[in-house]
């Protein structure tokens, strides 16, 4: 356990997987400037660390995160929000190019739900609750809650969640496609780590471009997405890992990917 971070537990990578735990227990992991800044810093370091192939992000049993820090927001006027330093941190999280897997238990609300939606894969314990309660505060989601949520669950449920502020259960989140699996709460982190470990054994270049292609496709029309996919697919033909992967299959042995 590295102790350089006050509001995060950052564990040394195991088999290519780094576990980051949000750790602000007295405020249900509410996302203040410091916490988001620390998260952006850790992801920035993970970005260039070849020993890290995937990241698992978790909170506590009680809360993944209960939202942006409302006490901190209370002190900000329009100009304060406009100059909000957290914007830079959100951007860094958005730009993280390696697989990010969220292991969600308990409250996953507001900015917490928006953070979870930055993950590429979401796994949740059966007691998890997902919601965008900003409307109850006279505000609205501001870190992707009106955009990523609608892409994940469709218009009707996104509208319902954002306009009523009411949370949905893990079961509803699974049915709507917001998360891919439900586990017993005590197994969520293990399951997320298992998935991350599987991904960490693949060629990191293929993983990176596949992630980029999927995200690109969510942002654009089909023809543009397909063109991007074709280009990415073509680029991979120039990698050693592609040659190794195909050779290993033909030689009936497991591949050894070098990341080149
Ligand atoms: C700051 C928070 C917080 C938050 C909880 N706490 N959520 N502090 N910001 N978002 C603090 C409480 O003040 C309390 O501290 C401690 O955490 C425990 O919370 P309780 O309310 O006592 O727990 P409980 O009764 O179990 O209720 C849990 C809860 C409730 C239902 C999750 O805390 C809640 O409604 N929280 C706010 C959820 C919310 O509205 N989130 C959206 C925020 S707006 P003290 O010191 O008082 O005991 C947002 C905008 C995003 O996210 C925009 C991004 C740019």
Boltz pocket constraint, residues with backbone or C-beta under 6 A from the ligand:
constraints:
  - pocket:
      binder: B
      contacts: [[A, 25], [A, 26], [A, 27], [A, 28], [A, 30], [A, 31], [A, 66], [A, 67], [A, 68], [A, 69], [A, 70], [A, 71], [A, 107], [A, 109], [A, 110], [A, 111], [A, 112], [A, 133], [A, 134], [A, 137], [A, 140], [A, 141], [A, 142], [A, 143]]
      max_distance: 6.0
